[in-house]
């Protein structure tokens, strides 16, 4: 798995776990086990659980903003 895919896989795994159990209900060991990566790999990309959560928020925020922009465009904007 290449670096971008590895990072994205960790993000999507963590998002799924946080969605099910909440931030406090999930530990780094569980994220690593579910994503099938080592702790050093997760810490390489995100430095901490908080950093991982912030990356999820940033990625989701970008997607949401893009969708809002699309939704507010009118025909004359094209």
PyMOL Python script that loads the backbone (N, CA, C, O; Angstrom):
from pymol import cmd

cmd.read_pdbstr("""\
ATOM      1  N   UNK A   1       0.847  -1.164   0.000  1.00  0.00           N
ATOM      2  CA  UNK A   1       0.000   0.000   0.000  1.00  0.00           C
ATOM      3  C   UNK A   1       0.897   1.233   0.000  1.00  0.00           C
ATOM      4  O   UNK A   1       1.845   1.305   0.781  1.00  0.00           O
ATOM      5  N   UNK A   2       0.608   2.209  -0.871  1.00  0.00           N
ATOM      6  CA  UNK A   2       1.463   3.383  -0.903  1.00  0.00           C
ATOM      7  C   UNK A   2       1.089   4.353   0.216  1.00  0.00           C
ATOM      8  O   UNK A   2       0.081   4.174   0.899  1.00  0.00           O
ATOM      9  N   UNK A   3       1.902   5.360   0.387  1.00  0.00           N
ATOM     10  CA  UNK A   3       1.787   6.277   1.514  1.00  0.00           C
ATOM     11  C   UNK A   3       0.421   6.961   1.588  1.00  0.00           C
ATOM     12  O   UNK A   3      -0.186   7.012   2.658  1.00  0.00           O
ATOM     13  N   UNK A   4      -0.069   7.488   0.461  1.00  0.00           N
ATOM     14  CA  UNK A   4      -1.368   8.170   0.458  1.00  0.00           C
ATOM     15  C   UNK A   4      -2.505   7.206   0.783  1.00  0.00           C
ATOM     16  O   UNK A   4      -3.417   7.551   1.533  1.00  0.00           O
ATOM     17  N   UNK A   5      -2.454   6.007   0.224  1.00  0.00           N
ATOM     18  CA  UNK A   5      -3.492   5.018   0.507  1.00  0.00           C
ATOM     19  C   UNK A   5      -3.440   4.568   1.964  1.00  0.00           C
ATOM     20  O   UNK A   5      -4.480   4.384   2.597  1.00  0.00           O
ATOM     21  N   UNK A   6      -2.253   4.393   2.486  1.00  0.00           N
ATOM     22  CA  UNK A   6      -2.076   3.995   3.882  1.00  0.00           C
ATOM     23  C   UNK A   6      -2.688   5.039   4.808  1.00  0.00           C
ATOM     24  O   UNK A   6      -3.427   4.705   5.733  1.00  0.00           O
ATOM     25  N   UNK A   7      -2.377   6.289   4.554  1.00  0.00           N
ATOM     26  CA  UNK A   7      -2.906   7.395   5.359  1.00  0.00           C
ATOM     27  C   UNK A   7      -4.433   7.427   5.268  1.00  0.00           C
ATOM     28  O   UNK A   7      -5.119   7.556   6.283  1.00  0.00           O
ATOM     29  N   UNK A   8      -4.949   7.312   4.067  1.00  0.00           N
ATOM     30  CA  UNK A   8      -6.395   7.360   3.862  1.00  0.00           C
ATOM     31  C   UNK A   8      -7.083   6.176   4.535  1.00  0.00           C
ATOM     32  O   UNK A   8      -8.165   6.329   5.102  1.00  0.00           O
ATOM     33  N   UNK A   9      -6.471   5.011   4.476  1.00  0.00           N
ATOM     34  CA  UNK A   9      -7.039   3.825   5.113  1.00  0.00           C
ATOM     35  C   UNK A   9      -7.128   4.014   6.632  1.00  0.00           C
ATOM     36  O   UNK A   9      -8.128   3.652   7.251  1.00  0.00           O
ATOM     37  N   UNK A  10      -6.087   4.575   7.215  1.00  0.00           N
ATOM     38  CA  UNK A  10      -6.095   4.844   8.647  1.00  0.00           C
ATOM     39  C   UNK A  10      -7.205   5.846   8.985  1.00  0.00           C
ATOM     40  O   UNK A  10      -7.944   5.659   9.952  1.00  0.00           O
ATOM     41  N   UNK A  11      -7.315   6.903   8.184  1.00  0.00           N
ATOM     42  CA  UNK A  11      -8.362   7.905   8.408  1.00  0.00           C
ATOM     43  C   UNK A  11      -9.755   7.293   8.348  1.00  0.00           C
ATOM     44  O   UNK A  11     -10.579   7.541   9.227  1.00  0.00           O
ATOM     45  N   UNK A  12     -10.019   6.507   7.333  1.00  0.00           N
ATOM     46  CA  UNK A  12     -11.359   5.936   7.195  1.00  0.00           C
ATOM     47  C   UNK A  12     -11.658   4.921   8.298  1.00  0.00           C
ATOM     48  O   UNK A  12     -12.792   4.825   8.767  1.00  0.00           O
ATOM     49  N   UNK A  13     -10.654   4.175   8.705  1.00  0.00           N
ATOM     50  CA  UNK A  13     -10.830   3.226   9.812  1.00  0.00           C
ATOM     51  C   UNK A  13     -11.127   3.963  11.106  1.00  0.00           C
ATOM     52  O   UNK A  13     -12.041   3.593  11.842  1.00  0.00           O
ATOM     53  N   UNK A  14     -10.362   4.999  11.380  1.00  0.00           N
ATOM     54  CA  UNK A  14     -10.570   5.780  12.605  1.00  0.00           C
ATOM     55  C   UNK A  14     -11.937   6.466  12.582  1.00  0.00           C
ATOM     56  O   UNK A  14     -12.628   6.504  13.600  1.00  0.00           O
ATOM     57  N   UNK A  15     -12.324   7.000  11.444  1.00  0.00           N
ATOM     58  CA  UNK A  15     -13.635   7.647  11.330  1.00  0.00           C
ATOM     59  C   UNK A  15     -14.754   6.669  11.652  1.00  0.00           C
ATOM     60  O   UNK A  15     -15.697   7.005  12.369  1.00  0.00           O
ATOM     61  N   UNK A  16     -14.644   5.481  11.129  1.00  0.00           N
ATOM     62  CA  UNK A  16     -15.661   4.457  11.397  1.00  0.00           C
ATOM     63  C   UNK A  16     -15.726   4.131  12.894  1.00  0.00           C
ATOM     64  O   UNK A  16     -16.810   4.044  13.471  1.00  0.00           O
ATOM     65  N   UNK A  17     -14.570   3.953  13.505  1.00  0.00           N
ATOM     66  CA  UNK A  17     -14.541   3.635  14.933  1.00  0.00           C
ATOM     67  C   UNK A  17     -15.040   4.801  15.787  1.00  0.00           C
ATOM     68  O   UNK A  17     -15.812   4.590  16.722  1.00  0.00           O
ATOM     69  N   UNK A  18     -14.616   6.018  15.481  1.00  0.00           N
ATOM     70  CA  UNK A  18     -15.083   7.185  16.224  1.00  0.00           C
ATOM     71  C   UNK A  18     -16.592   7.346  16.070  1.00  0.00           C
ATOM     72  O   UNK A  18     -17.281   7.719  17.020  1.00  0.00           O
ATOM     73  N   UNK A  19     -17.100   7.066  14.882  1.00  0.00           N
ATOM     74  CA  UNK A  19     -18.539   7.181  14.641  1.00  0.00           C
ATOM     75  C   UNK A  19     -19.326   6.185  15.486  1.00  0.00           C
ATOM     76  O   UNK A  19     -20.406   6.498  15.988  1.00  0.00           O
ATOM     77  N   UNK A  20     -18.784   5.002  15.635  1.00  0.00           N
ATOM     78  CA  UNK A  20     -19.467   3.948  16.403  1.00  0.00           C
ATOM     79  C   UNK A  20     -19.336   4.123  17.911  1.00  0.00           C
ATOM     80  O   UNK A  20     -20.294   3.913  18.656  1.00  0.00           O
ATOM     81  N   UNK A  21     -18.132   4.515  18.358  1.00  0.00           N
ATOM     82  CA  UNK A  21     -17.834   4.473  19.795  1.00  0.00           C
ATOM     83  C   UNK A  21     -17.532   5.824  20.417  1.00  0.00           C
ATOM     84  O   UNK A  21     -17.391   5.925  21.636  1.00  0.00           O
ATOM     85  N   UNK A  22     -17.433   6.850  19.611  1.00  0.00           N
ATOM     86  CA  UNK A  22     -17.046   8.154  20.132  1.00  0.00           C
ATOM     87  C   UNK A  22     -15.544   8.273  20.279  1.00  0.00           C
ATOM     88  O   UNK A  22     -14.825   7.274  20.292  1.00  0.00           O
ATOM     89  N   UNK A  23     -15.080   9.500  20.387  1.00  0.00           N
ATOM     90  CA  UNK A  23     -13.647   9.759  20.491  1.00  0.00           C
ATOM     91  C   UNK A  23     -13.035   9.076  21.716  1.00  0.00           C
ATOM     92  O   UNK A  23     -12.010   8.401  21.612  1.00  0.00           O
ATOM     93  N   UNK A  24     -13.670   9.256  22.869  1.00  0.00           N
ATOM     94  CA  UNK A  24     -13.126   8.684  24.100  1.00  0.00           C
ATOM     95  C   UNK A  24     -13.269   7.171  24.175  1.00  0.00           C
ATOM     96  O   UNK A  24     -12.586   6.528  24.972  1.00  0.00           O
ATOM     97  N   UNK A  25     -14.135   6.598  23.368  1.00  0.00           N
ATOM     98  CA  UNK A  25     -14.367   5.158  23.399  1.00  0.00           C
ATOM     99  C   UNK A  25     -13.417   4.345  22.544  1.00  0.00           C
ATOM    100  O   UNK A  25     -13.510   3.119  22.490  1.00  0.00           O
ATOM    101  N   UNK A  26     -12.503   5.031  21.879  1.00  0.00           N
ATOM    102  CA  UNK A  26     -11.576   4.351  20.961  1.00  0.00           C
ATOM    103  C   UNK A  26     -10.145   4.696  21.346  1.00  0.00           C
ATOM    104  O   UNK A  26      -9.807   5.862  21.551  1.00  0.00           O
ATOM    105  N   UNK A  27      -9.315   3.675  21.440  1.00  0.00           N
ATOM    106  CA  UNK A  27      -7.898   3.889  21.718  1.00  0.00           C
ATOM    107  C   UNK A  27      -7.062   3.693  20.462  1.00  0.00           C
ATOM    108  O   UNK A  27      -7.516   3.123  19.470  1.00  0.00           O
ATOM    109  N   UNK A  28      -5.858   4.169  20.532  1.00  0.00           N
ATOM    110  CA  UNK A  28      -4.956   4.035  19.385  1.00  0.00           C
ATOM    111  C   UNK A  28      -4.683   2.564  19.063  1.00  0.00           C
ATOM    112  O   UNK A  28      -4.554   2.198  17.895  1.00  0.00           O
ATOM    113  N   UNK A  29      -4.596   1.731  20.084  1.00  0.00           N
ATOM    114  CA  UNK A  29      -4.343   0.306  19.839  1.00  0.00           C
ATOM    115  C   UNK A  29      -5.475  -0.301  19.016  1.00  0.00           C
ATOM    116  O   UNK A  29      -5.232  -1.109  18.119  1.00  0.00           O
ATOM    117  N   UNK A  30      -6.697   0.084  19.318  1.00  0.00           N
ATOM    118  CA  UNK A  30      -7.840  -0.440  18.567  1.00  0.00           C
ATOM    119  C   UNK A  30      -7.835   0.055  17.122  1.00  0.00           C
ATOM    120  O   UNK A  30      -8.140  -0.705  16.204  1.00  0.00           O
ATOM    121  N   UNK A  31      -7.491   1.317  16.921  1.00  0.00           N
ATOM    122  CA  UNK A  31      -7.409   1.864  15.564  1.00  0.00           C
ATOM    123  C   UNK A  31      -6.343   1.106  14.776  1.00  0.00           C
ATOM    124  O   UNK A  31      -6.564   0.723  13.627  1.00  0.00           O
ATOM    125  N   UNK A  32      -5.198   0.896  15.396  1.00  0.00           N
ATOM    126  CA  UNK A  32      -4.103   0.179  14.733  1.00  0.00           C
ATOM    127  C   UNK A  32      -4.515  -1.248  14.384  1.00  0.00           C
ATOM    128  O   UNK A  32      -4.254  -1.724  13.279  1.00  0.00           O
ATOM    129  N   UNK A  33      -5.151  -1.918  15.321  1.00  0.00           N
ATOM    130  CA  UNK A  33      -5.571  -3.305  15.090  1.00  0.00           C
ATOM    131  C   UNK A  33      -6.585  -3.380  13.959  1.00  0.00           C
ATOM    132  O   UNK A  33      -6.485  -4.237  13.081  1.00  0.00           O
ATOM    133  N   UNK A  34      -7.554  -2.487  13.983  1.00  0.00           N
ATOM    134  CA  UNK A  34      -8.605  -2.503  12.958  1.00  0.00           C
ATOM    135  C   UNK A  34      -8.047  -2.149  11.576  1.00  0.00           C
ATOM    136  O   UNK A  34      -8.458  -2.726  10.570  1.00  0.00           O
ATOM    137  N   UNK A  35      -7.115  -1.203  11.534  1.00  0.00           N
ATOM    138  CA  UNK A  35      -6.507  -0.781  10.266  1.00  0.00           C
ATOM    139  C   UNK A  35      -5.390  -1.717   9.815  1.00  0.00           C
ATOM    140  O   UNK A  35      -4.907  -1.639   8.686  1.00  0.00           O
ATOM    141  N   UNK A  36      -4.995  -2.603  10.728  1.00  0.00           N
ATOM    142  CA  UNK A  36      -3.899  -3.545  10.458  1.00  0.00           C
ATOM    143  C   UNK A  36      -2.596  -2.828  10.120  1.00  0.00           C
ATOM    144  O   UNK A  36      -1.904  -3.155   9.156  1.00  0.00           O
ATOM    145  N   UNK A  37      -2.289  -1.830  10.962  1.00  0.00           N
ATOM    146  CA  UNK A  37      -1.029  -1.093  10.854  1.00  0.00           C
ATOM    147  C   UNK A  37      -0.421  -0.997  12.247  1.00  0.00           C
ATOM    148  O   UNK A  37      -1.107  -1.203  13.248  1.00  0.00           O
ATOM    149  N   UNK A  38       0.846  -0.689  12.302  1.00  0.00           N
ATOM    150  CA  UNK A  38       1.526  -0.561  13.591  1.00  0.00           C
ATOM    151  C   UNK A  38       1.286   0.830  14.183  1.00  0.00           C
ATOM    152  O   UNK A  38       0.940   1.774  13.473  1.00  0.00           O
ATOM    153  N   UNK A  39       1.477   0.932  15.493  1.00  0.00           N
ATOM    154  CA  UNK A  39       1.365   2.239  16.137  1.00  0.00           C
ATOM    155  C   UNK A  39       2.350   3.258  15.552  1.00  0.00           C
ATOM    156  O   UNK A  39       1.970   4.405  15.314  1.00  0.00           O
ATOM    157  N   UNK A  40       3.600   2.865  15.317  1.00  0.00           N
ATOM    158  CA  UNK A  40       4.512   3.841  14.718  1.00  0.00           C
ATOM    159  C   UNK A  40       4.017   4.383  13.371  1.00  0.00           C
ATOM    160  O   UNK A  40       4.272   5.539  13.036  1.00  0.00           O
ATOM    161  N   UNK A  41       3.312   3.551  12.604  1.00  0.00           N
ATOM    162  CA  UNK A  41       2.774   4.027  11.321  1.00  0.00           C
ATOM    163  C   UNK A  41       1.736   5.114  11.544  1.00  0.00           C
ATOM    164  O   UNK A  41       1.759   6.149  10.876  1.00  0.00           O
ATOM    165  N   UNK A  42       0.829   4.882  12.478  1.00  0.00           N
ATOM    166  CA  UNK A  42      -0.207   5.888  12.768  1.00  0.00           C
ATOM    167  C   UNK A  42       0.443   7.154  13.299  1.00  0.00           C
ATOM    168  O   UNK A  42       0.091   8.254  12.872  1.00  0.00           O
ATOM    169  N   UNK A  43       1.384   7.018  14.221  1.00  0.00           N
ATOM    170  CA  UNK A  43       2.044   8.190  14.781  1.00  0.00           C
ATOM    171  C   UNK A  43       2.902   8.917  13.736  1.00  0.00           C
ATOM    172  O   UNK A  43       3.088  10.130  13.833  1.00  0.00           O
ATOM    173  N   UNK A  44       3.414   8.209  12.763  1.00  0.00           N
ATOM    174  CA  UNK A  44       4.169   8.841  11.674  1.00  0.00           C
ATOM    175  C   UNK A  44       3.291   9.839  10.926  1.00  0.00           C
ATOM    176  O   UNK A  44       3.713  10.957  10.630  1.00  0.00           O
ATOM    177  N   UNK A  45       2.071   9.422  10.628  1.00  0.00           N
ATOM    178  CA  UNK A  45       1.161  10.282   9.863  1.00  0.00           C
ATOM    179  C   UNK A  45       0.473  11.344  10.714  1.00  0.00           C
ATOM    180  O   UNK A  45       0.240  12.452  10.230  1.00  0.00           O
ATOM    181  N   UNK A  46       0.144  11.041  11.958  1.00  0.00           N
ATOM    182  CA  UNK A  46      -0.749  11.909  12.724  1.00  0.00           C
ATOM    183  C   UNK A  46      -0.210  12.386  14.073  1.00  0.00           C
ATOM    184  O   UNK A  46      -0.843  13.245  14.687  1.00  0.00           O
ATOM    185  N   UNK A  47       0.891  11.892  14.557  1.00  0.00           N
ATOM    186  CA  UNK A  47       1.570  12.275  15.791  1.00  0.00           C
ATOM    187  C   UNK A  47       0.786  11.954  17.074  1.00  0.00           C
ATOM    188  O   UNK A  47       1.399  11.745  18.121  1.00  0.00           O
ATOM    189  N   UNK A  48      -0.548  11.909  17.017  1.00  0.00           N
ATOM    190  CA  UNK A  48      -1.331  11.646  18.216  1.00  0.00           C
ATOM    191  C   UNK A  48      -2.770  11.296  17.826  1.00  0.00           C
ATOM    192  O   UNK A  48      -3.165  11.442  16.670  1.00  0.00           O
ATOM    193  N   UNK A  49      -3.528  10.841  18.790  1.00  0.00           N
ATOM    194  CA  UNK A  49      -4.949  10.571  18.558  1.00  0.00           C
ATOM    195  C   UNK A  49      -5.665  11.869  18.194  1.00  0.00           C
ATOM    196  O   UNK A  49      -6.519  11.893  17.307  1.00  0.00           O
ATOM    197  N   UNK A  50      -5.311  12.935  18.884  1.00  0.00           N
ATOM    198  CA  UNK A  50      -5.895  14.244  18.589  1.00  0.00           C
ATOM    199  C   UNK A  50      -5.553  14.674  17.155  1.00  0.00           C
ATOM    200  O   UNK A  50      -6.409  15.196  16.441  1.00  0.00           O
ATOM    201  N   UNK A  51      -4.318  14.455  16.746  1.00  0.00           N
ATOM    202  CA  UNK A  51      -3.908  14.793  15.379  1.00  0.00           C
ATOM    203  C   UNK A  51      -4.677  13.988  14.346  1.00  0.00           C
ATOM    204  O   UNK A  51      -5.036  14.509  13.289  1.00  0.00           O
ATOM    205  N   UNK A  52      -4.929  12.736  14.641  1.00  0.00           N
ATOM    206  CA  UNK A  52      -5.720  11.877  13.761  1.00  0.00           C
ATOM    207  C   UNK A  52      -7.145  12.409  13.657  1.00  0.00           C
ATOM    208  O   UNK A  52      -7.696  12.498  12.560  1.00  0.00           O
ATOM    209  N   UNK A  53      -7.740  12.761  14.787  1.00  0.00           N
ATOM    210  CA  UNK A  53      -9.100  13.289  14.801  1.00  0.00           C
ATOM    211  C   UNK A  53      -9.176  14.618  14.041  1.00  0.00           C
ATOM    212  O   UNK A  53     -10.130  14.854  13.300  1.00  0.00           O
ATOM    213  N   UNK A  54      -8.188  15.472  14.221  1.00  0.00           N
ATOM    214  CA  UNK A  54      -8.153  16.753  13.510  1.00  0.00           C
ATOM    215  C   UNK A  54      -8.033  16.544  12.000  1.00  0.00           C
ATOM    216  O   UNK A  54      -8.644  17.279  11.225  1.00  0.00           O
ATOM    217  N   UNK A  55      -7.257  15.555  11.578  1.00  0.00           N
ATOM    218  CA  UNK A  55      -7.132  15.249  10.146  1.00  0.00           C
ATOM    219  C   UNK A  55      -8.475  14.797   9.581  1.00  0.00           C
ATOM    220  O   UNK A  55      -8.829  15.159   8.459  1.00  0.00           O
ATOM    221  N   UNK A  56      -9.217  14.014  10.344  1.00  0.00           N
ATOM    222  CA  UNK A  56     -10.549  13.585   9.907  1.00  0.00           C
ATOM    223  C   UNK A  56     -11.450  14.800   9.745  1.00  0.00           C
ATOM    224  O   UNK A  56     -12.146  14.933   8.738  1.00  0.00           O
ATOM    225  N   UNK A  57     -11.438  15.686  10.737  1.00  0.00           N
ATOM    226  CA  UNK A  57     -12.272  16.886  10.662  1.00  0.00           C
ATOM    227  C   UNK A  57     -11.889  17.759   9.475  1.00  0.00           C
ATOM    228  O   UNK A  57     -12.762  18.295   8.794  1.00  0.00           O
ATOM    229  N   UNK A  58     -10.596  17.904   9.223  1.00  0.00           N
ATOM    230  CA  UNK A  58     -10.146  18.694   8.080  1.00  0.00           C
ATOM    231  C   UNK A  58     -10.618  18.092   6.762  1.00  0.00           C
ATOM    232  O   UNK A  58     -11.125  18.804   5.896  1.00  0.00           O
ATOM    233  N   UNK A  59     -10.452  16.790   6.613  1.00  0.00           N
ATOM    234  CA  UNK A  59     -10.861  16.125   5.377  1.00  0.00           C
ATOM    235  C   UNK A  59     -12.366  16.209   5.183  1.00  0.00           C
ATOM    236  O   UNK A  59     -12.834  16.517   4.087  1.00  0.00           O
ATOM    237  N   UNK A  60     -13.122  15.940   6.232  1.00  0.00           N
ATOM    238  CA  UNK A  60     -14.588  15.995   6.134  1.00  0.00           C
ATOM    239  C   UNK A  60     -15.062  17.420   5.912  1.00  0.00           C
ATOM    240  O   UNK A  60     -16.015  17.660   5.171  1.00  0.00           O
ATOM    241  N   UNK A  61     -14.391  18.362   6.558  1.00  0.00           N
ATOM    242  CA  UNK A  61     -14.746  19.769   6.385  1.00  0.00           C
ATOM    243  C   UNK A  61     -14.561  20.232   4.954  1.00  0.00           C
ATOM    244  O   UNK A  61     -15.394  20.970   4.427  1.00  0.00           O
ATOM    245  N   UNK A  62     -13.486  19.810   4.323  1.00  0.00           N
ATOM    246  CA  UNK A  62     -13.245  20.170   2.926  1.00  0.00           C
ATOM    247  C   UNK A  62     -14.338  19.617   2.024  1.00  0.00           C
ATOM    248  O   UNK A  62     -14.847  20.324   1.154  1.00  0.00           O
ATOM    249  N   UNK A  63     -14.692  18.378   2.226  1.00  0.00           N
ATOM    250  CA  UNK A  63     -15.738  17.748   1.425  1.00  0.00           C
ATOM    251  C   UNK A  63     -17.062  18.469   1.632  1.00  0.00           C
ATOM    252  O   UNK A  63     -17.778  18.750   0.671  1.00  0.00           O
ATOM    253  N   UNK A  64     -17.384  18.767   2.876  1.00  0.00           N
ATOM    254  CA  UNK A  64     -18.637  19.439   3.176  1.00  0.00           C
ATOM    255  C   UNK A  64     -18.668  20.835   2.546  1.00  0.00           C
ATOM    256  O   UNK A  64     -19.690  21.232   1.987  1.00  0.00           O
ATOM    257  N   UNK A  65     -17.578  21.575   2.628  1.00  0.00           N
ATOM    258  CA  UNK A  65     -17.513  22.913   2.016  1.00  0.00           C
ATOM    259  C   UNK A  65     -17.675  22.829   0.506  1.00  0.00           C
ATOM    260  O   UNK A  65     -18.378  23.647  -0.088  1.00  0.00           O
ATOM    261  N   UNK A  66     -17.037  21.859  -0.117  1.00  0.00           N
ATOM    262  CA  UNK A  66     -17.192  21.674  -1.560  1.00  0.00           C
ATOM    263  C   UNK A  66     -18.649  21.412  -1.925  1.00  0.00           C
ATOM    264  O   UNK A  66     -19.162  21.971  -2.894  1.00  0.00           O
ATOM    265  N   UNK A  67     -19.309  20.564  -1.150  1.00  0.00           N
ATOM    266  CA  UNK A  67     -20.710  20.244  -1.409  1.00  0.00           C
ATOM    267  C   UNK A  67     -21.598  21.469  -1.200  1.00  0.00           C
ATOM    268  O   UNK A  67     -22.540  21.688  -1.962  1.00  0.00           O
ATOM    269  N   UNK A  68     -21.311  22.255  -0.189  1.00  0.00           N
ATOM    270  CA  UNK A  68     -22.083  23.475   0.049  1.00  0.00           C
ATOM    271  C   UNK A  68     -21.888  24.478  -1.083  1.00  0.00           C
ATOM    272  O   UNK A  68     -22.843  25.126  -1.513  1.00  0.00           O
ATOM    273  N   UNK A  69     -20.656  24.608  -1.566  1.00  0.00           N
ATOM    274  CA  UNK A  69     -20.395  25.499  -2.700  1.00  0.00           C
ATOM    275  C   UNK A  69     -21.197  25.070  -3.921  1.00  0.00           C
ATOM    276  O   UNK A  69     -21.819  25.896  -4.589  1.00  0.00           O
ATOM    277  N   UNK A  70     -21.177  23.775  -4.204  1.00  0.00           N
ATOM    278  CA  UNK A  70     -21.929  23.247  -5.354  1.00  0.00           C
ATOM    279  C   UNK A  70     -23.423  23.507  -5.188  1.00  0.00           C
ATOM    280  O   UNK A  70     -24.103  23.864  -6.150  1.00  0.00           O
ATOM    281  N   UNK A  71     -23.928  23.333  -3.985  1.00  0.00           N
ATOM    282  CA  UNK A  71     -25.353  23.482  -3.721  1.00  0.00           C
ATOM    283  C   UNK A  71     -25.798  24.939  -3.854  1.00  0.00           C
ATOM    284  O   UNK A  71     -26.961  25.205  -4.155  1.00  0.00           O
ATOM    285  N   UNK A  72     -24.884  25.876  -3.633  1.00  0.00           N
ATOM    286  CA  UNK A  72     -25.272  27.277  -3.691  1.00  0.00           C
ATOM    287  C   UNK A  72     -25.014  27.938  -5.038  1.00  0.00           C
ATOM    288  O   UNK A  72     -25.362  29.104  -5.226  1.00  0.00           O
ATOM    289  N   UNK A  73     -24.417  27.224  -5.968  1.00  0.00           N
ATOM    290  CA  UNK A  73     -24.193  27.761  -7.299  1.00  0.00           C
ATOM    291  C   UNK A  73     -25.515  27.894  -8.050  1.00  0.00           C
ATOM    292  O   UNK A  73     -26.395  27.039  -7.958  1.00  0.00           O
ATOM    293  N   UNK A  74     -25.623  28.970  -8.780  1.00  0.00           N
ATOM    294  CA  UNK A  74     -26.795  29.137  -9.634  1.00  0.00           C
ATOM    295  C   UNK A  74     -26.356  28.974 -11.082  1.00  0.00           C
ATOM    296  O   UNK A  74     -25.161  28.891 -11.368  1.00  0.00           O
ATOM    297  N   UNK A  75     -27.305  28.930 -11.978  1.00  0.00           N
ATOM    298  CA  UNK A  75     -26.966  28.747 -13.397  1.00  0.00           C
ATOM    299  C   UNK A  75     -26.074  29.867 -13.920  1.00  0.00           C
ATOM    300  O   UNK A  75     -25.210  29.615 -14.760  1.00  0.00           O
ATOM    301  N   UNK A  76     -26.256  31.067 -13.459  1.00  0.00           N
ATOM    302  CA  UNK A  76     -25.403  32.173 -13.964  1.00  0.00           C
ATOM    303  C   UNK A  76     -23.968  32.077 -13.472  1.00  0.00           C
ATOM    304  O   UNK A  76     -23.078  32.713 -14.036  1.00  0.00           O
ATOM    305  N   UNK A  77     -23.727  31.276 -12.407  1.00  0.00           N
ATOM    306  CA  UNK A  77     -22.367  31.062 -11.930  1.00  0.00           C
ATOM    307  C   UNK A  77     -21.542  30.207 -12.884  1.00  0.00           C
ATOM    308  O   UNK A  77     -20.312  30.202 -12.823  1.00  0.00           O
ATOM    309  N   UNK A  78     -22.230  29.483 -13.764  1.00  0.00           N
ATOM    310  CA  UNK A  78     -21.521  28.599 -14.685  1.00  0.00           C
ATOM    311  C   UNK A  78     -21.052  29.365 -15.832  1.00  0.00           C
ATOM    312  O   UNK A  78     -20.426  28.807 -16.733  1.00  0.00           O
TER     313      UNK A  78
END
""", "prot")
cmd.dss("prot")
cmd.show_as("cartoon", "prot")
cmd.util.cbc("prot")
cmd.orient("prot")
